[in-house]
Amino acid sequence: MPIDPTVLADITEVSTEFASLQELLQCWIERVNAEAWQGQAAAEADALWAALCFHVTERGGLAGNFIGHDADRWPANPQAVADGAVETWAGYAEAVGHPMLRARLHHLVWEARKRFPHARKAIEDYTEAVPRFLGMADRSAGRCRASDCLRFAYDLAVRLSARDLELTTKQAMISFVRELLDDPLETAPGLVLEILRKLVGRHASDVAVQALLSRATSIHGGDVPVVVELLQLRIAGTQDPQERTALQRQIVEALLTEAERFTGFVRVDRLNAAAIAARDYGLEDLFDDARVRMQAIAPDQLGMESFHFEFPLRRDEIEDYSQKVLGQVQTLGQAFSALASLPAPSGTRQAAQEHARRLASEGLLSSFIPSIRINAAGP
């Protein structure tokens, strides 16, 4: 379809360089409001506005949140978008300059009308946008957008069962991770993990993917949560029982080592995580090690504050409780069973409420009790 040259010129100008689709959307809103187009030009401008309001869902599809200017709200599902808007997306997808904007428009046409050529072009344009983003002056923002493009392209290729495009995108993802790992200034592993999670999902046993996981584990060895996830990803790609056990031991040992850095409840939490992992992996020696270390922590090392209070009890209440515990039992075991099953004497409701008010107004629990209520029958 023919497209308005003034709208095309403006969207090309504002999209020459952008750090995110959200940033491009904001620039486009300002331009649309400044130009105040009418007729067909306004409809095309709105269609582009709507296109930038779509976001990728957890399942890899696209959902929109453009309200529009008319009485009828734009649909969130691209399949419900009017044919005219879809044709506008298709026309501008062939005309705009920035590859990520082209990819978004082609992607929308695919989601709206399942036109396979547009899906292939979307994948190709997402991949083409990667080096452009990597060349941005803002290296951090550029790498984030490059990662987005690779994940969009890969997910779309997988959904299409387009094996050739999936392998092309996979190789681009591997090259991207290598570049991140080669950069001595790149200390944040977030993007590396994002891409590796995608690759492991379908290529866990791939030699190149396993090599990246091994190298990333060495580079980020001081970051235990990251190392644990990398080791888990490596486990997903190995079928060798001995290698799998060795990686599992590394996970538990890393958790045990990390626990040594902490004291108090944080130390207990880390040791508990190690014990759970050791139990799940069937590593009994490391499970016992973690339990022994937890048991060695003295109560005064937990950083807790002790407090006590007294509940006045009536004599008849104590006698009634004693009769229930001792009056109908024959063995010590039955006595313990009775103790466990009966609510403890707690005094009168008035006394319990009074002590609750005192606890709420002073001492350790003053910031944790939002209202003065207590179960007078005990926990």
Summary of the structure (lengths in Angstrom):
residues: 379
radius of gyration: 31.5
end to end distance: 72.5
largest distance: 96.9
contacts: 1063
relative contact order: 0.04
helix: 69%
strand: 1%
